Amino acid sequence: MNYLFGITDTGKIRDNNEDVFIAAEVMNGQFMIAGVIDGVGGYEGGEFAAALTKEVVLSELNAIGADILTQLEIAFNLANEEIFARKLQDSKLSAMACVATVAVIDRLNNQLHYIHVGDTRLYLFRDNTLIKLSSDQSPVGFLEDSGRITEEAAMQHPQRNVINQALGLSNQEEMSENYFETGSSPFLPGDLVLVCSDGLTDMINREVISKVLAGTGSLKVRAEKLIAAANAAGGNDNITVVLAKNDKAPVAHPVSRPAADLFSQSNTEKPVVKTIPEPVIPVAAAENFSGFTEPAKSPAKTVEPQTNKPLIMILSVLCAVLLISTAWLFITNPPVKLKSSGTLTTVPAIAVNPQEKMLSDTLAKLKGDTLVLSADLFKTPIRLSRALTINKDSLVIKTKGDITFQPDSAYAGPALILSASCKYIVIDQLVFDHFETGIVSHKNVLDLKNVKFNNCKVPLQVLFEFPDHSFVNGRVSKRAFQADSVAKK
């Protein structure tokens, strides 16, 4: 296979290999799966966690649907649950976890979709430029990605193997909504994807990796060169490399030109044809580019004015007849006077109380991602005559003191509506009292902490939207809301 290859090596120091990789095709070759999973937790634990994750991922991605990112998140959530459950059953595996990066490549549509957790890495190599798509979820990785330390300093840092996030570290209730990093990218003809473990990137830098990827030879040859380079630099850890290539040939469409005989004239010289020079087409854009030339404009034709006296006479007679008939209708049918309909009654708008107005204005003008409601400023209960709509991407609502929302006597709608544009909303220590519906949320974007719903018919309503006439696949997240009599920190 000249477009997908994976390899793993124990390295020079360790005597076991906790890395596994995925280099597979599904659905008759339309999709490629390229993944690297690096086990954590010693001989038994790390190897077991990595193997279990690979099994779950391949099972969930056996058939790939329209929403690939959701499928990837489901696969990682299921793998996390499996690892965490096994840890509870076997004390020998209590320290096990794994970091992983998995990419699904849609060969038909030239698209790449990925999910990532930990410090394995995903790179895109395009036009001899190495682009890091994933972000290391580790203290040292953060320092490097944010430019606080150099790549060389990160490779030598004593805490470079410390990670913040991994599969199996905690159950889903303790995981934030954005625990996994996901993303999509065009995967154009000639592009190359590299998925690797930190055993490679801790040993050799971007310059060496780029030089190998830009070289000649098959993917197998280049992957083996990367492994050899990491071992030559010390081979301190297991080294795993997966390469995937878009092997479609870039298509440059021929530049269209007008035929010469289109501009031939019998008694005059041929007009000058202004031709726009053929552009230099980058490889990445060549597939969608179509050149063109601009033909010369033909000389404007002049038309001598002609008069048609019989036609003018007929039109004049018709206009006279129309004028006479209009006057006759006006005389025989005078305009009708419309009777007055009386006075116009205006319906007074529902008055918004000062507390509600202040809260609405604060939400509308808020520039940060945290809103603190203080009982010293907002005297509770805050009565709502309409729903408070949140349109922000991310927002944390906290309280200082007891804050209660209640509906106005004439209002029967929800207290809060989270719009479809919201991605992560946290509500901390609010009380919703006597609402028909407490909160309306689109998808699973809501994180509640010590929130009370008193006498609410529907405390929380979650909406999912799907295109008409489409097949829907997926699962509702197993992460559950729990009611408790004691506040949790």
N, C-alpha and C positions, 0 to 999 in steps of 0.2 A: 504494500500500500504506500503510494508515494505522497500522500497528503495527510497522514496521521501516524504518529509513532510515539511510544512511551518506553521508558527504561528507568530502573532503579538500581542503586548500588549501595552496599553497606558502608563504604568509606574506608579510611585507613585506621581509625581508632576503635570503633565499636565492633562487637562481634555478633550483633543481631540487627535486624532491619525492621524498624517500626513504620516505615513508609509503604504505602501502596499507591498505585495509580490506576486511572481509568482512561483507556483509549479505545472507544467503541463506536460503532455505527448502529443506528436504529432506523426503523421505518424505511427499509430498502435503500439506505444510504443517504436519505434526505438530510438527516441530522447526524452530527458528530458530537460525541461527549468526550471532553478532555478534562481530566481532573487529577489532583494530587492531594492525598490525605496523609498527614503526618501524625502518628500516634504519640501520646503523652502518658507517662505513668509507669515506665519500666518494662521489663521483658514481657510479662504476661499482659499487663493492662494496656499499654500502648498499641501492641500488635492486635489485640482483640478489638479495641475501640476502632482502629482504622479499618480492619476487615469488616466489622459490623456496619460501619458507615458506608463502605463501598457496596455492600450487599443491598442496603436499603435504597441508596441512590439509584443503582441500576434497576431495582425493582420498580421504583416510582417513575423512572424515565423510560420504561420499556415502550410506552406509547406517549408521544408528545403532542399536546394540544395547542390551542391558540395563545393561552396565557402562560408562557414558559416561565416567567419570573415567579408566578404564584406556585407553579409546580416545583420549582427549585426550593422555595421556602418551605413547602409542605415536606419535601424530602429531608431537608435539614432538621425540621422540627421533629419528624418521626425518628430520625437517627438520634437526635438528642434524647428523646424519651426512652429509646431502647437502651442507650448507654447508661442513662441515669437509673433505669429500672434494674439493670444487671449489677450496677454498683451496690444497690441496696440488698441484692440477693447474695452477693459473694464479697466477703470482706477483703479477699486478696485483690480484688479489682477496685477498691475504694478510691484509688488515686487516678484511675484511668480517665482519659479524655482524648480529644484529637482536634487538630486544626485542619481546615480543608478549603480548597478552592476548586469549583467545578464550573466549567464553561460548556454551554450547549450552542453549537454552531449550526445555523440554518443555511445549508449550502444552496438551496434553491433561491432564497431571498437575500443572500449575502449579508446576514446579520449574526451578531454574536451576543449571547445573553449569559450572565454569570452571577454566581453567588459566592460569598467569601466570608470566612471567619478565621481569625488568628493571624499567623505570620507566613503562611504559604503565599505565593505571589502569582499574579497574572500580568503578563506583558503582551503588548501588541507591537510587532516589528513591521513598520511601513516605510518605504522609501529610505531604507538604511537608517531609520530613526527608531530607537527603542522607547516605547511609551508604557509607563507603569499604570495599569488600570486599577488595581486593588490598592488598599491602604492597610499597612501593617497595624493590627490591633494590639500594640505593645507599647510600653513607655519609650523604648529606644526608637521604634518605628515611627512613633508620633514626632519625636524630635527630628528625625531625618526627613520625614515627609513635609514637615512645616519649615524646613530650612534652618533649624536651630543648630544642627550639627551636620557635618559632611558625611558622605557615604563611607569614606574611609574610617572616620571616627566611629560611625555606627557599627561597622564590621568588627572593630576592635573593642567595643564597649563591653564591660564585664556583665551587664544585665541584658545583653542582646537576646537571650533566650527566654526572658520573662514575658509572658503574654497576659493580656487582660480578658480575652474572650476565647471560648473554645466550645466544641460540642461535648456535652456531658459534665460541664462544670456545675450547672444548676438546673433545676426544673423550670418549666415554662413560666410558672407563676412569678419567678424571680428574674426573668429575662425581660429586658426592655423591648419595646415594639420594633426598634431599629437595631436589634442585636446583630443581625446578619446584614452584610453589605451586598447590595444587588445593583446591577446596571446592565446597559445594553450599548452596543457600538456597531457601526457599519463594519463589515468584514469584506473588504474589496479584493478583486483579483490581484494576486501577488502578495497579499497580506500574510503574515505569519504570526501565530499565537504561541507563546511560551507559558506553560504552567509549571511551577517548580517549588521545591521545598527550600527551607532556609539553609539546608546543607549545601546548596549551590551558591546562593547570594551572600552567605557569610564568608565564602572562600574567594569568589571572583567578583569583580566589579562590573558595572554596566559596559565599560569600554571593551572588556574582554568578551562579554556575552555578545555584544553587537558585532564584534569582529568575526566571531564564530558563526553567527546567524547570517551574516552577509557573505560568508564564504560559499564555495561550491560544494557539491555533493548532495546526497539524499538527506532526508530528515534523519534517518538512522545514523548516518555519518556525522552530522552536525550534533545530534544529541550525545553521541559517544564522545565527541570532542569536548563538549561541556562537562561531562562526567570526568574525563581525564584531566581537564584543567583544574577542576575543584579538588581532585585527589592530589594533583601535583602541588597545589597550594596548601596541603595539609590533610584534607579529607577528614575533618574533625567530626562530621556527623553523617547520617545517611543522606544520600544525594538522589533526588528523583527529578526527572525531566519528562515532560510531554510536549510535543510539537504538533501543531496542526496548521495546514496551509490551504489557502484558497488557490487551487491550482488552475482556475479558469484563466484563459488567455485574455489580457486586456484588449478591448475592441475599440479601434479607432475608425469611425465612420468616414468614408470618402467625402471630400469636399465637393459639393455640387457646383456646376458651372453652367451658365446658359448656353444653348447651342448658338453658333455664330450666325446661322441663316435666319434666326429670329429677327435680326436687326438689318437685314439686307434691304436696300432701297434702290430703285432703278435709276433715278436721275441725280441722287446726292451721294455724298461719301457716307460710309458707315459711321454712326456716332461712336464716340469714345466710350468704352465700357469700363466703369470704375470697379475694380476688384479689391475687396478687402483681403489683405494678406492672410494666409493660413496661420492660425494661432499655434503656438507650441502647447501641446496637450499633455498635462501631467498624467502619469500612469493611472493614478487613483481616480481621475475624473474622466478618463478617456471613454469609458463605457457609456457615459450619459451625454457625451458631447456630439454635436452635429455642426460641422462647418457650414458656411454659407457665403454666397457672393451677391453683391447688389447690382442688378442690371441697370443700364442707363435709362433715364426717363425718356419716353417718346416725346417728340415736339408737340406742343399743344396745337390742336386743330382750331381754326377760326371759322365761324359760321356767319355767313352774310345774312342780315335781317331780311325777312320777307313778310309781306302783308297779305292777308286773306280777307278781302272786303265782305264777301257773302257771309262768312262765319261771324264777323263782327256784328253785322246787321241782325242775324238770328239771335245772338246773345243779348243784344240790346232789347229786342222784343220780349224775350223771356224775363228779363229783369223788370220791365215795365209791368208785365202781367203779375209777377210775384209781389210787387209793391202795391198794386191795386187790391189784390186779394187780401193782403195783410191788413190794409186800412179798413176794408169791409168787415173783416172778422172783429177788429177792435171796436167798430161802431156798434155791431149787432151783439157783441158779447163783452160788455164793459168789465173791468177788473173787479174781482170780488174782494171786499174788505174783510179781513180776518178779525174775529172778535178777540178781545183781550181775554187771556186765560187766567187772569187774576194775579195775585201776588206770588212771588217765588219764595218757597220756604227752604231755608238752609238747615242742614242737619249739623249740629255742632259736633266737632271732632272730640273723640275721647281724650280727656285731659291726661297728660303724662305727669305723674308726680315728680317732684324735684329729685328724689333719690334715684328713681328709674332713669330720668334724663341724664343725671350725672354719670351713672353707670354706663349708659349707652354711648355717651360722648367720650368717656374714657376708653371704652373698647374701640371706638372708631378712630381715635387719635393715637392709640398705643403704637409705639414704634419698636419696642423690644419684644421679647418672647415670654415675659413674666408679668402677671397682673396680681398685685397684692391688695386684697380688700380688708381694710381695717375697720373694726367695730367702732373705733373712735370717730371715723369719718362717715361710715354708713350705719345709720341707726336702723336696726332690724325690728321687724321684718321689712325687707325690700319688696314692695308690692309691684307686680308686673302687669301691665295692661296689654302686652304683646310679647312675643318671643324675642329673646336676645339671640341674635345670629352671629356665629363666629365664622369668619372667612379666612383666618390666618393659617399659614402652613403649619406652624407649631406654636403652642401656647401653654403656659403653666399658670393656672389660677390657684393662688394660695390665699389663706385667710389669717388674720390676726384677731383672735376673739371669735365669738359665735356669730356667724352670718347665716340668715335664713331668707329664702325666697318664698313668697306666697303670691298666688294669683289675685288680681283685682276681682271684685265681686262679679263683674260682667265678662271676665275672660275665662275661656275654657280650653286654651291651647297649651302647647308645651312651654316649659321655662327656657330651655336652651335648645338651639338647633345648630349642629355642627355641619357646615356645608360640605359638599363633595370635594372641595379643594383642600380641606384639612387633612393632614397626614399624621400628626401626633399631638393630642390634647391631653393634658393632665389637670384633673380637678381635685383639689386637696381640701377636705374638711368643710364642705358646704352642706347646708340642709335645704331640701326641697319639700315644701309642705302643702298638701291639698291640691296638687296639680292633677289634671287628667292624664298628662304625660310629663314626666320629669325632663328627660333628655332624649333628643332625636339625633342619632349619629349615623353617618354614612360609612359603611365598612367598619373594620376593627381598628379604629384610630384612637380610641378612648382609654385612658388609664385613670381609674378611680382610686382615691386614697381616703379612707375614713369619711365617706360621703353617706349622708342619711336621706332616705326617702320616707317621709311620714305621710300616710294616707294618700299616696299617689296610686291611681288605678293602674297605670303603666309606668313604672319607674324608669325603664330604659328601653328605647326602641332603636334597633339597628337595621339599617336599610342597605340592601345590595342591589345594584343596577346592572342589568345584562342587556346586550343588544337583542332586538326582536329576532325571532326565528333562528336562534343560534343554539347549539348544544352547550350546556353548562357542565363543567367538570370542576372538582375540588372538594374541599372539606371545610366546615366551619372549624375555626381553631379550637383546640382542646383547652386552651387557656381559659379558665372559668372565673367568673365573678363569685365571690363568696360573702355571705352575710355573717356577721359576728357581733357579739355584744361588747367586745373589747376592742378599742382602737389599736391599730397596728402601726408600728413605727416604720 
